[in-house]
């Protein structure tokens, strides 16, 4: 498969968050299943969602996100995603710098992409609690972190990996280093059970 063909299949492009050391793929935050409900709840981590403001609201960005969302249904999406991720130099990939898993079929396709990219480390934050029932099938190179729904809420201990948004005392070093990961790879590290991010 050629790169141009793979890009067309997945909806035109991957995303490259300036903070991240590697690539990602962004979907519309408005289409989050659980997140869309939490956006209406004051005090939730989604109430002031970063992916619903700033550059994310530009029409060109929204159009790209909806193309990527529709492309997931393409039978060749899995192979195209694997080709693109394998072609990139960074060894880390973040699933969904905006948006979230849509359904079980989407989750299975993500698992397949991870299996087809064994030299890459994958990290996927999610607020979809049902995914816990399918963690036993998760590839070893994928870290799924369940995000606690409310600000300053402790993440459930029942998940192998999780994340929290806190008002103070965050473990994520990005705010202290120009809002960049730099050499930190904690989010991709399964041995780190919970990571806390500062509210922003």
N, C-alpha and C positions, 0 to 999 in steps of 0.2 A: 504494500500500500504506500502511495506517495503522500507526503505531508500535505500538499494542497488538497488532495482528495479527503484526507482525514479531517482537516479543518472544516471542509464543506459539510461533511457528515455530522460533526458535532455542533454545527450551528454557526461556524465562522471563526471562532477564536477561543483560546483559553484566557484566563485573566491573570494579571501579574500585580498583586498588591504590593505597594511600595515598601511596606513593613516586612514582608516575607522574604526568606532566602530563596524560595522557589516559586513554582507556578501554582495556580488554583483554577477552579471553575466556579463561576458565580451564576446563581439562579435568582429569579425575582423574589425578594423578601415578602412581597404581598402574597405569594403563593405558598408560603410556609403553612403546613397544616396546623401544628400546635402554636407556632409563633404568631400566626395571624390572630389567634384568639388572645394570646398574651399581650399583643400590641394594644389592646383595649383595657388592660389591667394596670392601673397605676402601681408603681413599685416593682413591676416585673422587669426582667432584663430586656424584654422586647418593647417595652412601652416607649422608649426613646431610641429605637433601633437605628444604629449608625448606617445601615444599608437602606434606610428610607429618607436619607438627607444627603447633603453635599453633592459630590459628583454622581452618586448613585441615582439621583433623580433625573439626570440629563436623559433626553429622549434616546440618544444614540446608545447609552448604557442600558436603558430599559429594553430597547429593541433587541440588543445583543443577548440579554438575559432570557428574554422570552424565546428567542431562536434556539438557545441552548436547552431550554426546558422542553420544547417540542421535539428536539433532536433525540432525546433519550429514548423515544419510542422506535427509533431507527434500528433495524436488526443488526446493522454494522457499527453501531455506536460503541460497543465494548471494544472491538478491535481497533477502531479509530482512536479512542481515548488511550488505549495501551500503546499504540504506535507513537502518539504525540508525547506521552509521558516518558517513554523510553528514549525518545530523541532529545530530551532536554538534559543538560549537564547536571543541574542540582539533583541530589539524591533524595530530596524530600518533596512531597506534594501535599497540599492542603485541599480537602474536599469542602467546597462551599464557603468562599469568603463572604458570600451572601446566599440566602436560601437554605434549604434543608432537604433531607430525603423525602421523596414524594409518596412512595409505596413500597411494597415488598419486592416487586419486580425491579425497581430502581436500586434497592439495596443489593439484590443478588447480582445485578450488573456491576455495581461498584466492587463487590467482592471479586468478581471475575477479572475486572481490570487490575486489581491488586495482585491477583495470582499471575497475571500476564506481565507484571512489572516487578519481578522478585528482587531486583537490585535497588528498588526505591522504597523509601519509608513513607507511609501514608498516615495522615491524621485527619479525623473527621469529627468535629463537634456536632452535637445534635440535641434537640429537645423532644425527639420522638421516643417516648418511653417504651413503645412496643418493640423497638429494636433489641431490647434486652433478651427477648425470647429467641433471638437468632445469633447471639454472640458466639455460640458454640461452633458455628460454621465460619466464623471470621478468620480470614487469612492472618498469619502471624505478623506480616509486615504492615498491618493496619491497626492503628490505635483509635478507638472510638471513645470520645469523652462525652458523657451525658452532662448537659449544662443545667445546673440548678435554675429553676424558673424565676425565682425572685432575688432581687438584690439583697446581699447579706444573708442569704439562706445557705445552710450547709448542704452540700451535695449528698445524695443518698449513698451510704456506705456499701450498699448491695451491688453497685456497679464496680467493675475492675478499675475503670478510669473515669474521671469526671472533671468538671470545672465549675468555678463559682465566680460571680461578680461581686466585688466587695467595695465598700466605701473607703476603707483604709487597710493598709497592711497587705497589699497584693504581692504575690510571689513572682508574677511576670515582671521581668526587668525592663521591658520595652520603654515605658515612660521615662526611665532614667537614662536612656541611650537613644535619644532622638526618635522615639517611637518606632524603633526597629528591633528585630530579633537579633541581628548581628550573629554572634556565634552560639547563641542559645538554641537548643533543640529540645527543650523540655516537653513541649506539646506532643512531640513524636516519640517520646520515651515512655514505654509501657511500665517501666519500673517506678515512675512517678505517678502515684495514685490520683492526686488532685492538684490542679493548678488554679490559682486565683488571679483574676484580672481586675484591675482598677476600673471603677465606673467612669465612663466617659460619654 
